[in-house]
Amino acid sequence: MVPSLVWLALCQWPAFYTSVEWRLTFTSAMVMATSLGTVVTLWRLRDEHLITRWPAIGWHLFHVAVYTVRLVAPLTSAAPASNEIAVSPIITLVMFEALIHITLISFLQLSLTKDRAEDRYRRAAETDVLTGQPNRRAFMQASEKIIARQDRWPACMVLIDVDRFKTINDTVGHAGGDAVLVAVASAIRGHLRTDDTFGRLGGEEFGCLLPNTSLQAAMVVAEGLRARIAGLDIHVGGETVRVSVSIGVSSIAGGRPDLDHLIDRADACLYEAKRTGRNRVVAREDGLRLAG
């Protein structure tokens, strides 16, 4: 809209209107600026899984290169007269490229719209509605990919369960319980590294997979999580709620990767933490039980 208004305003200036060079230079600059702006916008969408994004960026950069030639040409040589523009080789090639550009961009726009819709549906299917964190399905898929790569070993599974959550619900209501889950999820995510995998497995249980982490290092992380959550002041309807969590940790350092077995061992440690008093960390490696 703005380039069009500027163009109309400049056309009221006789010197601009009668100069082919100025008109070619201005339109070329506006097209280049628009395409570069589109490239920047597409680049900022890199967090979205858009298959068509890179072809669109590549084509817009090519379009900028073509119009750079169109911009430079009038500045380095005499522009053709108005009645000779149609037979100018450079102008003819630029117009042909512009026709291809309009056709291709229309196709890429449709593809990008489709990609974004599919990405939104995928994210919705893999996101826990309450906490905004990955759900069990997304967590399991990401974890399978990690433990299948030996360069990410040793890896540790950390299962976290909010203690006495039913009592919390009975005391502050389900809305209060939801607030507790949101606060706990946020605390866990904030405590982990960016390449750690995290998700809500269901109910009041959360899971973390820590790649390239020894069992001893995972216990330090788990103990930090336990202390961080125990220190939360969660405000619910004028009340301050304090919660604790029990944590089970298991590791994989070699052999045949088996995500279900890794989770089962962490779950057994979690059960042990609950049985022996809650608000603690229990870890297991090769049958050896380590309590924190």
RADAKA-V195560 format. One record per helix or strand of 3 or more residues. SS is the DSSP state (@ for helix, = for strand). FROM is the first residue (numbers start at 1). TO is the last residue. If there is no record, write none. Layout:
ss & from & to
SS & FROM & TO
SS & FROM & TO
//
This chain:
ss & from & to
@ & 2 & 10
@ & 14 & 17
@ & 20 & 43
@ & 53 & 76
@ & 82 & 87
@ & 89 & 125
@ & 136 & 147
@ & 150 & 152
= & 155 & 162
@ & 165 & 191
= & 197 & 202
= & 205 & 210
@ & 215 & 230
= & 234 & 236
= & 239 & 241
= & 245 & 252
@ & 259 & 275
= & 281 & 285
= & 288 & 291
//
